[in-house]
Amino acid sequence: MSEFLVPKFFMDLLSPALLFSFLFLVYYIIRDRRPKGLPPGPYPWPFLGNLLQLGDKPHAKLATLAQTYGHLFTLKLGAQTVVVASSPSVAAEILKTHDRVFSGRYVFHSFRIKNHVEYSMVWSDCNEYWKMLRRICRTEIFSPKMIEAQAHLREEKVIEMVRFLRKKDGEVIKIAEVIFGTLFNIFGNLILSKDVFDLEDPSSGKEEMKGHIWRLMELGNSTNPADYFPILGESDFLGQRKAVADCLKQIHDIWTVILRERRERKGDDSFRDFVSVLLDANLDDHQINALLMEMFGAGTETSASTIEWALAELIKNPQIMSSLRTELNDVVGPNPIKESDIPRLPFLNACVRETLRLHPPTPLLLPHRALETCQLLGYTIPKDCQIMVNAWAIGRDPSTWKDPLAFSPDRFLNSDVDYRGSDFQLIPFGAGRRVCPGLPLATQFIHLIVASLVHYFEWGLPGGAHPSELVMEEKFGLTLQKDPPLLAVTKSRPY
């Protein structure tokens, strides 16, 4: 009788579905046997664990859970056990005291692409190859000497941005796109000796690589169920890993042409950029592709997000914007802003630090992984356990920061607290051996672009809206994006 009541195609699917569900449940039950000695945490539901408790803003929910379960607590996310750190002292234990043990990286399933992870500086373990990449980057592009030598290039690209915005007076601008394009050209010139995006004409054809990398960042911000239920990893049933692989291939196809041309012209002194360094180091295309992808992707996305948040906070707080503009007028005056001016602009520095405190580019630092079973603050952390450090919660900890939700740059004017990884109450770029290698460079153009946007332009909101009406919601992902994106109206100042 049931054959007449239930469609045949459904019956054909039902048995495999039941079998799959049964095997999945058995797998979960086996994986749910928590090792003893872990930090406390909320009780996990069957199968899903604590997934439903995270919502669409996990960084904020984890901060709330820390108030109940302490600054080091355990979650069950599907079949995965995760330990979360939410205070400066606990972060220091993980990123300083036990830095080597927790230096492993959990690799998201979407990025487990052949010829990418093994050559990646972000995702690979801290092996000899990883150390070589860090050494090359630190010496050839992120050293103080190289950063100073390249200052004129960054200043030139920012002036191009200013000229572009001057032509848009009175128009509504999606500022993140302008900043992203500017940063893309900064990196294009540092790495490839060429612009890779046309601000004036986005349809010129130069936008192709930018579009692919933007798409890759979107894929990185999407949730892959295999990160919670590893049994799904091989199937890639949502096609996310394939989408990432296809996107990487399109990017690599563009770079392959460039690398082929540069190999043919090897020794040409007119090209002494970062690609030249990598070619001289005899890295192959797979190795170069992985490194360039991370420099363009991570370097542009995180910095663009920080600059957008900074401008949004300044628009929302006109008195602070006015104080910053007064400092710029006093120090820079009618002259073009130079990176050499930055050390003489303490309030600008305070505004950037305050932005990074409230809006760290990666709210949950990329997950660490325990390389071996170890003791942490009296608890036993098993080998391969994921460790999350909630930089967003640390930056808003009321036991560390007075009035933590207020945008108040003044708090940094007489403070030595910095974001370079030695002060654990402010770690937007991480700390220890996994600290962001591009931090010295990123801070230069973040300061330069923020200062230029304030010095050369007045900013308003569409339709004459009052600054208090500006929405400051967040969109969680690998980077903490403003939601909705900042739309603003420019008005050129007389400089």
SELOLO-94228 format. One line per field, with one value per residue (C-alpha): chain; x, y, z; residue number from 1. Coordinates in pm, 1 decimal. Layout:
<nodes>
cadena: c(A; ...) $
xx: c(X; ...) $
yy: c(Y; ...) $
zz: c(Z; ...) $
num: c(NUM; ...) $
</nodes>
This chain:
<nodes>
cadena: c(A; A; A; A; A; A; A; A; A; A; A; A; A; A; A; A; A; A; A; A; A; A; A; A; A; A; A; A; A; A; A; A; A; A; A; A; A; A; A; A; A; A; A; A; A; A; A; A; A; A; A; A; A; A; A; A; A; A; A; A; A; A; A; A; A; A; A; A; A; A; A; A; A; A; A; A; A; A; A; A; A; A; A; A; A; A; A; A; A; A; A; A; A; A; A; A; A; A; A; A; A; A; A; A; A; A; A; A; A; A; A; A; A; A; A; A; A; A; A; A; A; A; A; A; A; A; A; A; A; A; A; A; A; A; A; A; A; A; A; A; A; A; A; A; A; A; A; A; A; A; A; A; A; A; A; A; A; A; A; A; A; A; A; A; A; A; A; A; A; A; A; A; A; A; A; A; A; A; A; A; A; A; A; A; A; A; A; A; A; A; A; A; A; A; A; A; A; A; A; A; A; A; A; A; A; A; A; A; A; A; A; A; A; A; A; A; A; A; A; A; A; A; A; A; A; A; A; A; A; A; A; A; A; A; A; A; A; A; A; A; A; A; A; A; A; A; A; A; A; A; A; A; A; A; A; A; A; A; A; A; A; A; A; A; A; A; A; A; A; A; A; A; A; A; A; A; A; A; A; A; A; A; A; A; A; A; A; A; A; A; A; A; A; A; A; A; A; A; A; A; A; A; A; A; A; A; A; A; A; A; A; A; A; A; A; A; A; A; A; A; A; A; A; A; A; A; A; A; A; A; A; A; A; A; A; A; A; A; A; A; A; A; A; A; A; A; A; A; A; A; A; A; A; A; A; A; A; A; A; A; A; A; A; A; A; A; A; A; A; A; A; A; A; A; A; A; A; A; A; A; A; A; A; A; A; A; A; A; A; A; A; A; A; A; A; A; A; A; A; A; A; A; A; A; A; A; A; A; A; A; A; A; A; A; A; A; A; A; A; A; A; A; A; A; A; A; A; A; A; A; A; A; A; A; A; A; A; A; A; A; A; A; A; A; A; A; A; A; A; A; A; A; A; A; A; A; A; A; A; A; A; A; A; A; A; A; A; A; A; A; A; A; A; A; A; A; A; A; A; A; A; A; A; A; A; A; A; A; A; A; A; A; A; A; A) $
xx: c(0.0; 284.6; 403.6; 80.0; 92.0; 461.4; 611.3; 851.2; 1142.7; 1110.5; 1119.0; 1431.8; 1599.2; 1470.8; 1684.7; 2018.8; 1919.8; 1834.4; 2157.2; 2359.5; 2186.4; 2250.4; 2620.4; 2647.3; 2490.4; 2724.0; 3020.3; 2907.2; 2851.7; 3201.4; 3352.7; 3150.7; 3347.2; 3532.3; 3881.2; 3891.9; 4048.7; 3920.0; 3804.1; 3433.2; 3174.2; 2805.2; 2644.3; 2640.1; 2320.6; 2329.9; 2471.5; 2494.3; 2680.5; 2680.3; 2644.8; 2297.7; 2426.0; 2663.8; 2415.2; 2533.3; 2783.1; 2989.5; 3254.3; 2992.2; 2819.8; 3150.7; 3221.0; 2886.5; 2958.6; 3292.6; 3103.1; 2939.7; 3207.8; 3527.6; 3794.2; 3897.6; 3609.9; 3524.5; 3266.5; 3147.7; 3087.2; 2931.3; 3192.1; 3475.9; 3607.0; 3716.4; 3877.2; 3813.2; 4031.9; 3876.7; 4113.9; 4461.3; 4616.4; 4483.8; 4582.7; 4936.3; 4949.5; 4853.5; 5041.8; 5352.3; 5407.9; 5294.7; 5347.5; 5530.8; 5275.4; 4982.0; 5152.3; 4967.5; 4697.5; 4351.7; 4289.8; 3932.4; 3804.0; 3723.9; 4094.1; 4232.6; 4342.6; 4637.0; 4940.7; 4800.4; 4803.0; 5146.7; 5296.8; 5093.0; 5239.3; 4897.9; 4783.4; 5099.9; 5267.7; 5576.1; 5818.5; 6143.9; 5964.6; 5735.5; 6038.7; 6201.7; 5890.2; 5871.0; 6240.3; 6203.6; 5897.8; 6048.9; 6371.1; 6246.4; 5912.8; 5830.5; 6163.9; 6187.7; 6442.6; 6219.7; 5906.3; 6081.6; 6216.4; 5867.2; 5692.0; 5684.4; 5495.6; 5223.0; 5196.6; 5156.9; 4872.0; 4694.1; 4718.7; 4560.7; 4277.5; 4236.0; 4219.2; 3958.1; 3743.9; 3768.9; 3589.9; 3308.2; 3219.1; 2855.5; 2813.5; 2739.1; 3053.1; 3083.1; 3409.4; 3522.7; 3544.9; 3762.0; 3991.1; 4011.0; 4109.2; 4373.3; 4525.7; 4516.3; 4728.4; 4967.6; 5029.3; 5035.7; 5322.8; 5512.8; 5484.1; 5446.3; 5559.9; 5221.8; 4870.1; 4621.5; 4303.5; 4170.8; 3979.5; 3867.0; 3736.5; 3655.9; 3539.1; 3878.7; 3972.7; 4210.0; 3937.0; 3954.6; 4206.8; 4044.7; 3709.0; 3851.0; 4020.9; 3707.7; 3512.1; 3769.0; 3726.8; 3349.1; 3397.2; 3627.8; 3354.9; 3099.5; 3038.3; 3149.7; 2966.6; 3277.6; 3452.2; 3201.1; 3148.9; 3478.9; 3313.8; 3166.9; 3509.3; 3579.7; 3241.3; 3245.5; 2872.7; 2808.6; 3088.2; 3266.6; 3613.8; 3563.2; 3451.4; 3767.2; 3983.9; 3822.4; 3873.4; 4238.1; 4291.9; 4154.6; 4387.4; 4684.0; 4616.9; 4658.3; 4978.4; 5121.4; 5134.7; 5304.9; 5554.6; 5638.7; 5713.8; 5923.1; 6127.1; 6204.5; 6324.6; 6510.8; 6805.3; 6630.3; 6711.6; 6395.6; 6202.5; 6326.1; 6010.0; 5890.7; 5834.1; 6199.1; 6297.7; 6082.4; 6220.8; 6577.1; 6493.1; 6406.4; 6050.2; 5821.7; 5484.2; 5282.6; 5490.8; 5476.8; 5103.5; 5021.0; 5227.3; 5100.4; 4742.5; 4777.7; 4953.9; 4691.7; 4394.9; 4474.9; 4667.7; 4390.0; 4077.6; 4181.5; 4325.5; 4026.7; 3792.5; 3992.2; 3999.0; 3625.1; 3553.8; 3784.2; 3608.3; 3265.9; 3359.5; 3492.6; 3177.1; 2964.8; 3174.3; 3212.0; 3399.2; 3669.2; 3683.9; 3731.5; 4012.5; 4193.6; 4152.3; 4292.6; 4600.4; 4647.4; 4611.6; 4867.8; 5126.6; 5078.3; 4904.5; 4864.3; 5139.8; 5074.4; 5058.2; 5371.0; 5430.7; 5713.4; 5444.0; 5281.7; 5510.5; 5418.7; 5044.2; 4968.2; 4591.2; 4584.7; 4772.9; 4523.2; 4228.2; 4378.4; 4447.8; 4096.4; 3951.8; 4158.3; 4044.9; 3674.0; 3690.7; 3980.6; 4012.5; 3991.9; 3760.2; 3846.6; 4213.2; 4256.9; 4222.5; 4534.9; 4586.0; 4765.3; 5065.5; 5070.2; 4876.1; 4970.1; 4868.3; 4713.1; 4619.0; 4561.2; 4353.8; 4455.9; 4439.1; 4451.5; 4661.4; 4496.9; 4240.7; 4135.4; 4215.6; 4029.8; 4147.1; 3864.3; 4045.1; 3710.9; 3617.4; 3964.1; 3937.8; 3604.6; 3686.2; 3545.6; 3806.4; 4075.6; 3908.3; 3707.1; 3377.2; 3480.3; 3200.2; 3275.6; 3496.2; 3742.3; 4089.6; 4192.1; 4245.6; 4559.1; 4714.4; 4910.0; 4926.6; 5207.9; 4962.9; 5026.4; 4888.5; 5215.8; 5177.6; 5350.3; 5047.0; 4787.6; 4499.4; 4519.0; 4600.8; 4407.9; 4692.7; 4767.2; 5091.7; 5376.4; 5515.5; 5175.6; 5148.8; 5052.0; 5382.7; 5248.4; 5167.3; 5452.1; 5342.5; 4968.9; 4994.1; 5174.1; 4906.2; 4618.9; 4746.8; 4822.1; 4481.1; 4280.3; 4473.8; 4420.1; 4046.4; 4006.8; 4251.4; 4131.1; 3755.3; 3448.1; 3223.2; 2845.7; 2579.0; 2338.4; 2023.4; 2172.3; 2123.9; 2256.1; 2578.6; 2389.6; 2181.1; 2482.8; 2434.9; 2743.0; 2642.0; 2895.9; 2903.4; 3107.7; 3356.5; 3729.0; 3730.0; 3492.0; 3300.4; 3070.3; 2708.1; 2573.7; 2887.4; 2964.1; 2801.8; 2919.8; 2909.6; 3236.6; 3307.5; 3662.6; 3851.8; 4077.5; 4408.9) $
yy: c(0.0; 239.5; 211.1; 381.3; 648.1; 743.7; 833.3; 568.9; 811.2; 907.7; 541.7; 495.4; 781.0; 689.3; 381.0; 543.0; 852.1; 643.9; 447.0; 767.5; 924.3; 614.4; 603.7; 977.9; 941.2; 655.0; 861.3; 1160.3; 956.8; 817.2; 1160.4; 1317.3; 1135.0; 1435.4; 1384.9; 1440.1; 1749.6; 2006.6; 2349.7; 2379.7; 2487.3; 2475.4; 2135.1; 2019.1; 1903.8; 1565.5; 1575.2; 1956.6; 2022.9; 2398.1; 2511.6; 2658.5; 2878.9; 3072.4; 3250.1; 3475.8; 3665.3; 3392.7; 3636.1; 3824.7; 3508.6; 3358.6; 3675.4; 3630.0; 3262.6; 3362.1; 3562.9; 3240.2; 2976.9; 3176.5; 3315.6; 2965.2; 2734.1; 2440.4; 2408.9; 2117.4; 2238.6; 1942.6; 1669.8; 1912.4; 2010.5; 2373.4; 2562.5; 2939.0; 3206.4; 3543.8; 3742.1; 3897.8; 3667.0; 3349.7; 3476.5; 3532.7; 3172.6; 3045.3; 3285.6; 3340.0; 3087.0; 2786.9; 2944.4; 2645.7; 2386.0; 2589.9; 2704.8; 2448.5; 2576.5; 2430.2; 2443.3; 2513.4; 2239.7; 2483.2; 2574.0; 2219.1; 2249.3; 2056.9; 2275.4; 2549.7; 2451.8; 2288.2; 2607.5; 2849.5; 3081.6; 3115.4; 2752.9; 2539.5; 2432.4; 2617.6; 2395.5; 2485.1; 2592.3; 2818.9; 2972.2; 3037.4; 3220.4; 3431.7; 3516.7; 3623.0; 3836.9; 3991.2; 4081.5; 4181.4; 4352.4; 4399.5; 4520.6; 4883.5; 4956.7; 4823.3; 4987.8; 5324.7; 5275.1; 5201.0; 5492.8; 5709.7; 5438.0; 5411.5; 5789.7; 5810.5; 5556.6; 5736.2; 6066.8; 5889.4; 5783.4; 6143.6; 6270.4; 6008.1; 6102.2; 6473.6; 6397.9; 6237.3; 6541.1; 6528.5; 6167.4; 5870.0; 5654.8; 5294.5; 5367.8; 5006.0; 4951.2; 5261.9; 5162.7; 4803.3; 4915.7; 5152.3; 4881.2; 4641.4; 4880.5; 4936.8; 4563.0; 4530.3; 4777.0; 4635.0; 4281.2; 4305.7; 4662.2; 4742.3; 4863.1; 4578.4; 4785.7; 5098.1; 5322.6; 5545.4; 5260.4; 4939.8; 4779.7; 4824.9; 4459.2; 4520.9; 4430.4; 4058.2; 3957.4; 4184.7; 4021.0; 3671.4; 3754.9; 3928.2; 3614.3; 3400.3; 3611.2; 3561.5; 3185.0; 3200.3; 3375.2; 3103.4; 2813.6; 2466.6; 2190.1; 1971.6; 2200.6; 2076.9; 1724.7; 1607.6; 1293.3; 1522.2; 1650.1; 1404.9; 1446.7; 1828.4; 1788.8; 2164.8; 2219.1; 2479.3; 2330.5; 2299.4; 2663.8; 2772.1; 2553.0; 2700.5; 3053.5; 2983.7; 2839.3; 3153.3; 3368.1; 3140.5; 3146.8; 3525.9; 3506.8; 3223.4; 3456.6; 3725.9; 3481.0; 3338.0; 3686.9; 3771.6; 3450.5; 3536.7; 3880.7; 3757.8; 3984.2; 4294.0; 4559.2; 4754.5; 4487.5; 4471.9; 4390.0; 4106.4; 3870.0; 3919.2; 3811.7; 3498.9; 3406.7; 3457.5; 3219.4; 2956.2; 2906.7; 2732.2; 2858.9; 2668.3; 2817.0; 3170.2; 3147.9; 3045.2; 3326.5; 3598.5; 3487.9; 3539.6; 3873.0; 4015.8; 3854.2; 3895.2; 4218.4; 4403.3; 4265.2; 4314.2; 4662.4; 4780.7; 4663.9; 4847.5; 5172.8; 5152.2; 5103.5; 5394.3; 5633.4; 5513.6; 5576.6; 5923.3; 6014.9; 5892.4; 6096.1; 6443.9; 6593.0; 6325.9; 6382.4; 6754.6; 6689.1; 6467.4; 6725.3; 6996.7; 6783.6; 6725.0; 7096.9; 7183.2; 6920.7; 6877.8; 7199.1; 7244.0; 6994.1; 6644.8; 6388.2; 6173.5; 5855.1; 6040.2; 6260.3; 5965.5; 5961.7; 6331.0; 6255.8; 6101.9; 6150.4; 5975.4; 5685.7; 5683.2; 5673.4; 5375.6; 5187.9; 5255.6; 5127.6; 4809.1; 4761.3; 4782.2; 4630.2; 4383.3; 4269.7; 3903.9; 3895.5; 3532.1; 3484.7; 3207.3; 2883.7; 2741.0; 2367.1; 2186.5; 1999.7; 1771.3; 1710.0; 1973.0; 2145.2; 2491.1; 2669.5; 2333.7; 2186.0; 1914.7; 2018.1; 1712.1; 1688.8; 1843.2; 2031.4; 2362.5; 2678.1; 3003.2; 3338.4; 3593.8; 3919.3; 4099.5; 4002.1; 4091.3; 4438.8; 4495.4; 4337.8; 4575.5; 4456.8; 4596.2; 4890.1; 5172.3; 5229.1; 4958.7; 5011.5; 5382.0; 5499.1; 5704.1; 5750.5; 5964.3; 5644.6; 5581.0; 5929.2; 5856.2; 5481.4; 5253.3; 4975.4; 4880.2; 4627.6; 4466.8; 4150.7; 4228.2; 4378.4; 4101.7; 4333.8; 4448.5; 4172.3; 4246.5; 4095.9; 3805.2; 3746.2; 3499.4; 3315.4; 3329.0; 3709.3; 3865.2; 3906.1; 4203.8; 4407.8; 4663.4; 4739.7; 4735.8; 4991.2; 5232.6; 5251.0; 5227.9; 5546.3; 5712.1; 5642.4; 5734.0; 6061.1; 6142.3; 6073.5; 6308.8; 6579.8; 6619.9; 6565.1; 6648.0; 6343.5; 6321.5; 6055.6; 6002.4; 6212.6; 6442.9; 6182.3; 6274.4; 6096.1; 5933.2; 5745.7; 5563.0; 5187.3; 5016.8; 4651.6; 4377.8; 4091.7; 3799.2; 3618.4; 3567.1; 3946.8; 4162.4; 4361.8; 4657.2; 4569.7; 4743.5; 4875.8; 5242.9; 5475.3; 5834.6; 6163.9; 6347.7; 6718.2; 6823.0; 7045.5; 7320.4; 7132.7) $
zz: c(0.0; 81.7; -280.7; -386.9; -118.4; -157.6; -498.7; -625.0; -671.8; -303.1; -200.4; -412.6; -225.7; 118.2; 185.1; 96.4; 294.6; 602.9; 571.2; 534.4; 835.9; 1046.3; 955.2; 1015.2; 1361.6; 1453.4; 1335.6; 1540.2; 1855.4; 1824.8; 1765.5; 2046.7; 2312.6; 2441.7; 2573.6; 2946.5; 3092.8; 2843.6; 2962.8; 3053.8; 2801.5; 2709.1; 2682.3; 2317.0; 2146.5; 1973.9; 1622.1; 1588.4; 1911.9; 1984.4; 1622.4; 1668.9; 1951.6; 1725.1; 1498.3; 1214.9; 1432.9; 1600.7; 1728.9; 1932.9; 2055.9; 2164.3; 2363.3; 2539.9; 2613.4; 2766.6; 3029.8; 3146.0; 3092.7; 3137.0; 2907.8; 2801.1; 2713.8; 2491.1; 2214.6; 2009.9; 1655.3; 1480.8; 1518.4; 1589.4; 1932.6; 1952.7; 2241.2; 2249.0; 2411.6; 2495.5; 2717.8; 2685.3; 2944.9; 2781.1; 2435.5; 2566.4; 2691.9; 2347.3; 2122.1; 2336.0; 2615.6; 2408.2; 2068.5; 1915.2; 2028.4; 1898.2; 1576.9; 1364.2; 1134.2; 1083.1; 706.2; 599.7; 369.1; 88.5; 63.5; 67.7; -293.5; -437.4; -510.0; -288.0; 79.3; 67.4; -78.9; 130.3; 391.0; 558.5; 569.3; 581.0; 903.3; 1026.3; 835.1; 658.5; 340.6; 541.7; 714.2; 375.3; 250.4; 564.5; 535.1; 170.4; 246.8; 558.6; 375.3; 31.7; 84.7; 456.5; 593.6; 714.6; 441.0; 161.4; 301.4; 308.1; -45.2; -177.9; -3.6; -316.9; -504.7; -240.7; -220.2; -597.8; -600.9; -316.1; -504.6; -803.9; -572.4; -454.5; -814.5; -896.5; -596.1; -677.5; -1004.2; -805.8; -594.3; -489.4; -598.6; -375.5; -351.6; -240.3; -67.4; -17.9; -393.4; -442.1; -156.1; -276.1; -627.7; -487.5; -269.0; -561.6; -767.3; -476.5; -452.4; -831.7; -852.7; -555.8; -686.9; -1066.1; -1150.8; -1306.3; -1233.2; -1222.5; -1194.2; -1363.5; -1121.7; -1406.7; -1624.5; -1433.0; -1759.2; -1925.7; -1878.5; -1589.6; -1343.0; -1426.0; -1158.8; -901.2; -971.0; -932.2; -603.0; -472.4; -564.7; -382.0; -69.0; -90.5; -114.5; 186.7; 385.1; 311.6; 550.6; 444.1; 635.6; 608.9; 859.8; 1117.3; 984.2; 829.6; 692.7; 424.9; 322.0; 41.9; -126.3; -159.9; -214.7; -218.0; -469.9; -259.0; -295.1; -670.5; -686.8; -501.2; -726.6; -1039.3; -909.0; -826.0; -1173.5; -1337.4; -1126.2; -1193.9; -1569.1; -1561.8; -1359.7; -1571.1; -1870.9; -1662.9; -1512.9; -1855.1; -1987.8; -1682.7; -1708.1; -2067.4; -1956.8; -1649.3; -1579.7; -1713.4; -1451.3; -1537.5; -1344.2; -985.0; -798.0; -577.5; -870.4; -964.0; -613.5; -633.2; -975.3; -849.5; -562.5; -828.2; -704.8; -952.6; -1076.1; -812.6; -531.7; -671.7; -744.6; -387.1; -237.1; -471.3; -416.4; -41.6; -74.0; -309.6; -132.9; 234.9; 188.6; 8.6; 176.6; 538.7; 481.2; 275.3; 551.3; 819.7; 620.4; 551.9; 924.7; 1013.5; 775.7; 895.6; 1259.0; 1173.6; 981.0; 1271.7; 1516.2; 1357.1; 1652.3; 1623.6; 1246.2; 1315.2; 1565.3; 1315.0; 1038.7; 1267.2; 1334.4; 960.6; 889.0; 1155.7; 1056.0; 681.2; 577.7; 201.0; 119.0; -15.7; 264.8; 285.9; 481.9; 653.7; 813.7; 993.6; 1302.5; 1359.3; 1361.2; 1703.3; 1677.7; 1337.8; 1496.8; 1782.7; 1538.4; 1354.0; 1677.3; 1802.0; 1472.9; 1498.8; 1859.4; 1774.1; 1426.4; 1396.7; 1033.8; 1140.1; 1444.9; 1513.1; 1429.5; 1174.9; 1376.3; 1532.0; 1579.5; 1861.3; 1720.1; 2023.0; 2342.4; 2598.5; 2920.8; 2906.7; 3230.4; 3400.8; 3116.5; 2871.6; 2506.5; 2278.0; 1966.0; 1654.2; 1862.8; 1706.5; 1900.9; 1829.7; 1966.4; 1973.1; 1892.7; 1871.2; 2227.9; 2359.6; 2206.5; 2382.9; 2719.3; 2987.9; 3236.3; 3002.8; 2830.3; 2986.0; 2803.2; 2551.9; 2298.1; 2245.3; 1959.1; 2162.6; 2008.5; 2307.0; 2506.0; 2295.6; 2309.9; 2628.8; 2584.8; 2471.9; 2378.7; 2017.4; 1768.2; 1654.9; 1861.7; 2191.1; 2370.7; 2397.1; 2479.4; 2114.3; 1863.5; 1541.7; 1335.2; 1568.3; 1756.8; 1782.4; 1482.6; 1312.6; 1331.7; 997.0; 807.2; 612.4; 923.6; 881.0; 524.5; 591.8; 870.0; 638.0; 371.5; 620.3; 787.9; 453.9; 300.5; 611.2; 643.4; 274.2; 283.8; 581.0; 465.8; 108.0; 147.4; 350.0; 391.2; 417.9; 397.1; 105.4; 118.5; 380.4; 655.0; 999.5; 1108.0; 1397.5; 1138.8; 998.1; 1049.7; 1198.0; 1176.6; 1105.6; 859.5; 986.8; 766.7; 733.3; 749.3; 951.7; 692.0; 741.8; 668.4; 471.5; 297.7; 354.8; 100.1; 134.0; -55.0; -119.8; -123.8; -210.2; 28.9; -114.3; -79.0) $
num: c(1; 2; 3; 4; 5; 6; 7; 8; 9; 10; 11; 12; 13; 14; 15; 16; 17; 18; 19; 20; 21; 22; 23; 24; 25; 26; 27; 28; 29; 30; 31; 32; 33; 34; 35; 36; 37; 38; 39; 40; 41; 42; 43; 44; 45; 46; 47; 48; 49; 50; 51; 52; 53; 54; 55; 56; 57; 58; 59; 60; 61; 62; 63; 64; 65; 66; 67; 68; 69; 70; 71; 72; 73; 74; 75; 76; 77; 78; 79; 80; 81; 82; 83; 84; 85; 86; 87; 88; 89; 90; 91; 92; 93; 94; 95; 96; 97; 98; 99; 100; 101; 102; 103; 104; 105; 106; 107; 108; 109; 110; 111; 112; 113; 114; 115; 116; 117; 118; 119; 120; 121; 122; 123; 124; 125; 126; 127; 128; 129; 130; 131; 132; 133; 134; 135; 136; 137; 138; 139; 140; 141; 142; 143; 144; 145; 146; 147; 148; 149; 150; 151; 152; 153; 154; 155; 156; 157; 158; 159; 160; 161; 162; 163; 164; 165; 166; 167; 168; 169; 170; 171; 172; 173; 174; 175; 176; 177; 178; 179; 180; 181; 182; 183; 184; 185; 186; 187; 188; 189; 190; 191; 192; 193; 194; 195; 196; 197; 198; 199; 200; 201; 202; 203; 204; 205; 206; 207; 208; 209; 210; 211; 212; 213; 214; 215; 216; 217; 218; 219; 220; 221; 222; 223; 224; 225; 226; 227; 228; 229; 230; 231; 232; 233; 234; 235; 236; 237; 238; 239; 240; 241; 242; 243; 244; 245; 246; 247; 248; 249; 250; 251; 252; 253; 254; 255; 256; 257; 258; 259; 260; 261; 262; 263; 264; 265; 266; 267; 268; 269; 270; 271; 272; 273; 274; 275; 276; 277; 278; 279; 280; 281; 282; 283; 284; 285; 286; 287; 288; 289; 290; 291; 292; 293; 294; 295; 296; 297; 298; 299; 300; 301; 302; 303; 304; 305; 306; 307; 308; 309; 310; 311; 312; 313; 314; 315; 316; 317; 318; 319; 320; 321; 322; 323; 324; 325; 326; 327; 328; 329; 330; 331; 332; 333; 334; 335; 336; 337; 338; 339; 340; 341; 342; 343; 344; 345; 346; 347; 348; 349; 350; 351; 352; 353; 354; 355; 356; 357; 358; 359; 360; 361; 362; 363; 364; 365; 366; 367; 368; 369; 370; 371; 372; 373; 374; 375; 376; 377; 378; 379; 380; 381; 382; 383; 384; 385; 386; 387; 388; 389; 390; 391; 392; 393; 394; 395; 396; 397; 398; 399; 400; 401; 402; 403; 404; 405; 406; 407; 408; 409; 410; 411; 412; 413; 414; 415; 416; 417; 418; 419; 420; 421; 422; 423; 424; 425; 426; 427; 428; 429; 430; 431; 432; 433; 434; 435; 436; 437; 438; 439; 440; 441; 442; 443; 444; 445; 446; 447; 448; 449; 450; 451; 452; 453; 454; 455; 456; 457; 458; 459; 460; 461; 462; 463; 464; 465; 466; 467; 468; 469; 470; 471; 472; 473; 474; 475; 476; 477; 478; 479; 480; 481; 482; 483; 484; 485; 486; 487; 488; 489; 490; 491; 492; 493; 494; 495) $
</nodes>
